[in-house]
């Protein structure tokens, strides 16, 4: 665990949940040049029914809004008729600047991104006239604020800036020059190893985006020029309130203690493992999607097979009924034929056909055909008889008569 120094301020250990906000009671602060103490007041966005009111772009719930309101609460505010001048360095699209101007502060927003300043100017143009008059935006580099006079501001903001700056020492030096003695500086930096996706959308990765801050490293950078009065963890960020020193104490610089370096190494290993697990989870999710699609395809095929099977079963039932009907009809036909053959009329007709066609077997005559003799010849019928009758006048013999 990184070292935590026992100096004035409020601290929160990194082992506590990062999404929790750990806040110490706000200290009464003195408005520069007035000698009056006051407690910073929270200013939420009121719902006054005016829906044409300019609003900042919608930002994902990554804690950005929480940090904005935390900084707003910890910045000093002026009195009616005596606004304070605030420098919002790295203002982005002007979210915090708008809130400060709405409560009566005179705000100057600077950023290196021209598109962010264009968005801020657009929001400024949609604000009320009195709010618009209290906001000024310009493209500028925090490393060199030559156009800003010395001791021009009563308070300063460096939100999410120091970890991106190429040289944070120069940025803090410029802030120390442009702020009045005793001025308040509110700053935030990502706590430990951070992912670019956790930064506000208006921010882009800079030359120092790989810089990592813990309590000790941030103090080592800021304390020579600003006395840190409060330092807390807010939504995976270190948020601090500092007061400008009249004279620098030592040389500022970015450095990490041995304990912080060891902790950083372990944290990076953990982040690498988390990244691998995310890749593995994404792969499993892809496979699950493929299996789900395959399951849906098989379910569709199964439904088709069930439908075809049902149709075939219905057709088989119909065919069985048809076969049963035909079998019943065949049985009736056979019984009818058997009745006809047993009738006297059938015997008379059969006998008559034998007489008329002695060489041909009548259809349906049960008399056997004479077996062929050796050589394939069939014995001729005995004159005066028909096939199946005996010469002596056995069964089937009819009296001979004229043809």
Secondary structure, 3 states (H helix, E strand, C coil): CCCCCCCCCCCCCCCCCCCCECCCCCCCEECCCCCCEECCCCCCCCCCCCCCCCCCCCCCCCCHHHHHHHHHHHCCCCECCECCEEEEECCCCCHHHHHHHHCCCEEEEEECCHHHHHHHHHHHHHCCHHHHCCEEEEECECCECCCCCCCCEEEEEEECCCCCCCCHHHHHHHHHHHEEEEEEEEEEEEECCCCHHHCCCCCCCCCCCCCCECHHHHHHHHCCCEEEEEEEEECCEEEEEEEECCCCCCCCCCCCCHHHHHHHHHHHHHHHHHHHHHHHHHHHHHHHHHHHHHHHHHHHHHHHHHHHHHHHHHHHHHHHHHHHHHHHHHHHHHHHHHHHHHCHHHHHHHHHHHHHCCCCCCCCCCCCCCCCCCCCCCCCCCCCCCCCCCCCCCCCCCCCCCC
